[in-house]
Amino acid sequence: MNPSPKPWLLSLALSVLGALGIALGSAMGSTGWESWWQAVQQGGVDPVSWQIVWDIRLPRSLGAWAGGALLGLAGALAQGLFRNPLADPYLLGSASGASLGVAIYLSLFGGSVMAMGWFVKVGMTGAAFVGAVLAVMLTLVLARGVQHTLRLLLAGVVVGVVLGAITSFLNLWRPEVWQGMQGFMLGSTGFIGWTACLLMCGVLLLCSALAVVMARVLDALTLGENTALSLGLPLAQARVWLIAVIALATGTAVAQMGLIAFVGLAAPHVVRAMVRATHRWTVVLAALTGGLLLLLADLLARGLIAPQEMPVGVLTAVLGGGYLFWRMSRMSSVGGRS
């Protein structure tokens, strides 16, 4: 059996791959890398091309990495908090809340996402973030606090179903809303500019610091709640902080990119498949892995059928679902042989 790599070495490798992916994303245009290589062969890149790289491609690539890192971090925290490998960042109803917020906003203002100016886009982003946070708060109210993990899970499922039903009703009542909702529901990194990019990077730094501080609580929870309480850990306060970090990270990513499937669920599984580590390293590695996964999906979304783009959320669902299916098949075959 091959020994697992050192966590710090794996984090360094993931960071290097992420930087390489950002560089590749910055060089990829609407026709792939063809225009970039032609410009280099002609002796340089003109100022207009550099402006496109700086104003559009670089913030998009860096923002895709930061958004994926937020989802990966939130997924690792959710799986550690609920001690459930099937937990994902949307488990507390944030995705349904964000979708409802966008649906309400579009119902009030109408129009398509593509046709809106920057002011209206900021308003829609705010609506998605507020909807995600309010959905998490509604889950906490329905669960009567954070004391019971199972009650939190059930409340999150109920809130997600109810808010999803209300969103569907709005789509039926105002059919023009659905056209504007498609980009949000399928997920897209195409609208990420420097403001959104820097916002996600700032939230990522804050959430990462809080997650590392709370990692000791997650390590203790792996031994059971009674053991964690016997160690003198304040579980109630820790759950509140962990849920707040999950809500902040997920709400920020969803508000800027829409619904991106499977990144938050798959990233911690990829980490655990590569290395065995404490939660302090797991949350960091899951963030780096989530950023790399979404960045690779964004590159594929831009390059597979260029000059057209595929919705990045569709690719993450296919790739993430395929990976988890492969993992389950492999575990089943190993269990069958044993």
DOGUDREN-154488 format. One record per atom (N, C-alpha, C): x, y, z. Coordinates in pm, whole numbers, plus 50000, padded with zeros to 5 digits. Layout:
# DOGUDREN-154488
XYZ...
# end
This chain:
# DOGUDREN-154488
500864988050000500005000050000500895012450000500675021649906501495033649896501135043450007502155049350072501865059150176501245071750116500335077950192499695090050142500675101650149500525111550061501445122950061501265131550185502275139250216502185148650328501145159250295500335163450393499315173650364499905186650311501045191050366501615203650319502125202350176502635190450142503115188350006501945188149908500845181849948499655181649863499065195649846499065203449954498555217149943499425225449849500725223349853501615230549763501345226649618501165213549594500885208949457499555214549406498535214649491497235220049450497315235049424498115242049504498285256549482498965259249349500005251449318500705253249191499775250249074498995239449085498055236048978496985246848963496545252449076495555263149068496115275548999497365279149032497995290648965498165288048816498535275748781498665272248639497315272948569496265268248635494935268948575494465283348556494775292048652494415306248637495145312348519496425308848503497195313948388496615308948257496245296148252495645290748130494295297248101493505299348206492215305848187492345320048138493395327048184493625340748139494045341247993494675330447944495125330147805494065324947710492995318947762491965312947676490935323347637490725324947507489715334047457488475326747409487655333747334486405327847286486655316847183487835316947120488185306347025489295297547078489345296047209490405287947270491685295847281492815289047268494115295647280494655300147143493855298447038494355301546905494755316146891493905325246936494205339546921495435343447002495595337447118496745340747203498045336347136498075324047084499305319147021499615327246895498585331146821498825339246702499445352646738498955358546848499515371346891500965369846935501265359047006502635356847052503565354646932503105346846834503935344246716504185356846634503255366346643503425378846568504315388846639504815384946754505795393446823505265400846944504085397846990503585404447109502075405247109501535409647222500095411047241499755425847242498785429947163498435444047154497725448547281497675461847305497075466947430495615462947449494865461847340493455457947353493345443747408494205434847358494195421047406494595420347553495585428347592495975428647733494835433747820494085443447772492955448647849491875437947865491655430047760490685419147768491135408847872492435405847870492965396347968492785401648109493125414248130493095419948265491675422248316490805427148231489465430948274488445419548270488685409348187487685398848169488215385048208489285380648143489715366748160490345364148297491225373048342491895370848471490925371048588490045381248602489085380648714488125368848704487785364848583486905353148569487595340548619488845338448578489565326348619489845326348768490335337748819490605338648963489315337549043488225343548993486945342549061486385328449060486585321248949486135307248945486885298949048488185301349060488965294049162488475297649302488265310549329487825314649463486435309249495485515309449396484185304049419484215289149446485005281749369485125267449395485755264749530486725273049570487345271349701486345273749814485475283649798484435286049898483505274049911483095268249799482205256649803482915244449862484195242349825484935231249881485115232550030485425244650077485565247150220484255244750293483145250150238481845248250301481445233550303481775226250196481445211950193482205204150298483485207050318484265200150420483715203150560483335215650585482765219150715481425212250737480585211950632479275205550646479425190650674480305183850604480495169550625481085166650762481965175450810482515173750943481505176751051480705187151032479715190951133478625180451147478095175751034477005166051038477495151651041478815149851032479425136351032478735127550928478555133450810477855126750701478585129650571479125119350504479855121850379478975126550265477645126050280476735130750176476305145150196476785151450303476435165450328477135174350228476445184750184477035194450092476675208550139477255218950080477005232550128475555237050119474765230450032473385234750012472425227550105472945220150201472105211450283471155219350373471515231450409470695239450500469695248350427469515246050298468505253450222469005265950155470315268250156470845280650099470605281549948470725270249877470525270449732469085274149698468125267949766466725271049739466405285449778466995290149888466775304049928467325313849828468535311049776469115319849675468275319949547467815308249506466965307449386465675315249404465065314149522463835321549548464105336549549465235340649608465575354749608465725360349467466385352749380466545357149241465195357249170464365346949195463055346449130462185358249172462205361849300461415373249347461935386149284463265387449279463845399549221463485401049074463575390048999463225390748858461735392848838460905387648929459475389948919459135404648939459895411349027459645425449053460195434448943461385430948890462035439648793461895434748650461655421448632461475415848499462755416448418462705411548297463845412048208464715399848220465705399348134466635388248131467935392248199468635382448254469915384948318470885391048217470865386248094471795390947993471555405647958470305410147972469965423647927470065434048037470455430048157470465439248269471775446748280471695459148327472895466948350473585462748477474735469148502475515465048618474785467648749473995478448757473285481648880472275470748914471555466148812470545455848835471215442548869472375439648808473095427348840473535427248987473975438749037474355439549178473135436849265471975442149222470765439649298470375425049297470515418249185470205404049178471185395849261472455399749259473445392949343473105394349490472725406449529472315408549667471075400449703470135399349610468925391549636469265376849658470195371549578470605357649595471275355549730472145364749770472845363249898471875364250014470985374150010470015375750118469095363650125468665358550009467825346650009468515334550069469795332750038470535321450094470665322550245471005334450295471175336350439469845334850513468775340550457467465339350522466995324950525467315317150422466935303050421467645295450532468915298350553469655291850662469075295850797468725308650811468115313150937466765306450960465985304650853464715297750865464925283150907465965276950854466305263250895466625262651043467395272351093467735272551235466495274551321465585283151276464345285351353463515272651355463385266151240462605253951233463225242851316464555242351322465245232051401465345235751548464855247551585464905252451723466345253051776467205258551694468585259951737469495249951670470675248451729471715240051669472045228051756471215225351857471575214751951471465200851891470525198751799470275185351746470655184951597471655176951566472145176151428471095170351335470405159751378469395153451293468255163151264467865170851364466795180551343467225191251243468485195251248468995204851151468935199351009469315186650995469265180350863467855180050809466915175650891465515174850847464955188650816465285198450899464795212050875465355217550745466625214750716467215219250591466525213150470466175200350479465475193750370464095200050350463375202350460462035208150451462085222250391463015230450440463135244050389463495243850240464405235050201464795234050061463615230349971462805220750015461665216349935460605227249925460305233750037459255243850038459665256049954460885260949975461335272549898461475269149750461885256949720461955252749580460565252449516459565248149593458205248149540457705262349514458025271649603457615285549584458285291349460459565288049440460275292749321459615287249194459235274549197458555268749081457225275549054456515278949161455235286049144455455299749079456505306849122456795319849061457145318348913457855307648880458195305348739456955302648656455965295748714454725293248642453855305748634453875313648741453045325648746453605336548655454945337548650455605347348564456565339748472456095334548359456955326348271458205333548224458145346848213459325354148167460465353448268460155350248393461195349148495462105337248467461545326548412462335314348392463505316648297463295324648196464385327548103465555334348174465225343648262466275350148339466875341148445466125331148491466605322048595467545311448541467495308648412468265297448357469755298848382470285311048357471695312948380472075310848524471215314948617471505313148759471415298548799470395291548751470185277548790471285268548735471795271548615472825263248554474225267048599474395278548659475695282748707476545288648596477205299848626478035306248525479115314448594480305314348535481395322948582481615334648488480785336148388480995346148285480755360348331480055362448444479755375948490480685380448601481695372648634482605376148744483575386848698483545398248764484515408948741485415410448862486185421148862487135423048972486435425049106485295431949106484585434149233484145420949294483485412549214483045399549264484225390749300485285391249221486475383149246487115386749380487325399649403487945403949528487045401149647485735402449627484795399249736484915384649775484915375649678485015361349709486365357949771487435364149725488755361549784488795366349929488205378049957488175382950094487355373950186486175369650139485355360550219486055347150238486785342650135487525330150146488585330850255489315341750261490335343350365489695343250504488595350450520487905350950650487375337250690486685330550598486105317350628487195306950653488305307850580489395298250601489995299950740490175312350782490725314750916489785309351024488495312051011487535307051109487455291751106487535285850987487465271250976488665264551043489845270251025491045264651088490935265551240490385276551289490215278151434489235267751488488155264851410487125255551456487445241051423488595238451361488905224751318489015215151436489475219951550489605211251667488255205651711487205213851697485865209151732485415198051638485715199451509485345189051413486105176151440487375177251479488135165151515487505158051634487055165951731486425159951849485085153651815484335159651722483025154351684483145140851616484275137851553484455124751491484435113651595484705116951720484685107251829483315106251894482375114751852481045114651909480785127151993479525131052003479195143352076479495142052224479235130452283479495128752426480985130252457481815124652370483255125852391483685140452376483125147352276483465161452257483065169852377481885166952433481445174152553482335171152672482775158552683483655154852795485005161852788485395166052668486645173252651486515188152683485295192152718485075206052756484885215552640484555210452523484375219052407482965224952405482805237752378481475244052371480805240752238480135229452231479575224852104478505234152050477645239552138476555248152090477115260652020478065267352085478655279152023479435275551897480115264051900480895259751784479985256951664478825250751689477885248051580477385261051519477105270951601476635283851550477685289951458478945289951502480005295651420480215287751292480155274551301480355266351182479235268651080478005269151128476885271551037476985285550977477435295251056477615308751003478675308950892479765301650911480815301250808480285294250683479565283050701478995275950586478035284950509477175292150582476195300950517476895312450444477915318350507478615329550444479355325050319480085313950328480835309050213479915305050099478865297550131477945292850028477165304449967476655313250052475885324550002476685333549911477955335949946478805344449863479055338049727479385325049727479665318149600478425317449512477295313849571476055312549493475605326049439475755336549518475325349749473476115354449352477385350549342478225355249233478195346049111477965333149132478085323549021476815315748992475815316549077474655307949059474885294449126474045284749089474105271649153475135262849082476205259849151477265251149101477165237849175476845227249103476565214349167477845206449190477835198549295478775187649324480185192049364480565204649346481925208649384482095207349536481145212849611481235212049756481105197949810480415189349738480265175449781481475167149743482005169349623483085160749573484455164549627484705177449651486055181749691486535174849818485755174049927486255166850046486495152050020485695145849933485905131749900487235129849826487535139049735488815138249664489975139349761489855148449858490925150249957491105137650041489995132150089490115120150174490625108250096490405108149964490935097349882492445098549864492995110649878494415112749856495235112649984494675117350094495485118950215494585117350338495165112450445494485111650574495065122750662494195131650707494675143150783493585147750878493975156350972493015162451063492185172650986491125177351050490235186850983490925200050954491965203451029492665215951000493255215650859493805204250822494345202850687493245199450587492225191950631491165187750539490425199750482490095209550567489335221050517490175229450420491475230550449492355238050359492485230850225492725217750232492885209950110491585209350030490445208550100489165208450030488925221649957489335232750018489205245649952490075246249827491325241849838492215241849722491705232449613491175220949653490645211349556489395216749489488495222649567487285228449509487595239449410488585247949443488985258349349489525252649220490355242249231490925236049112489855229149028488905222449094487855215449021486985225248941486585236149004485725245648933486505252848824487775255348848488605261848746488755252848624488985239948646489075230548534487745229448461486645229248536485335228748471485085241348388485535252948437485375265348362486185264948233487405259548239488215258348118487545249148016486995238048064486305228947974485045235347917484325242748000483095249247954483375259147842484535265647848484885275547745485505269047621486135257447638486905251847529486275240447453485295233347513484775221247448484045224347318483195234547319482415237847200482655252347158483895257347180484225271147145483875273846999483355285746967483275297747049482065298447142481195288447142480085288347236480575282947371479785285747477480145281247611479075271847664479535261947739478615253247811478405258947952477235257148011477035261248151477975253448241478755260548321479755253748403479115244748508477895248448554477215240048651476845226448597476555225748465476255212748403477495203948403478645209948371479885202148369480275197248507480135205648609480485201148743479565189948790478285190548750477365179848786477765166648720478125167348591478525155248520479835149648573480835158348587482145153748632482115149448779481485157648864481405154149006480575141749030479425140848962478595128948976479295116548923480025118048811480775106748757481855102048851482545111548915483605107749010483025100349130481925105649186481335099149302480775085349265480225084149145479745071049101480895061249090482035065949036483225057349026483715053249163483705062649259484135059349395483225049049459481915050649441480975041149498481145027349435481335026949303481545014149236482815007349285483855015249304485115009549351484985004349494484285012049580484085007449718483244994849720482234993949632481384982049628482184969849582483054971749483483844960449434484854956049539485444965349611486384961649717485664954449830484464959549864483684952749967483254938849926482934937249796482524924149748483654913949753484894918449721486024909249725486404905349867486164915149960486484911850098485444902950161
# end
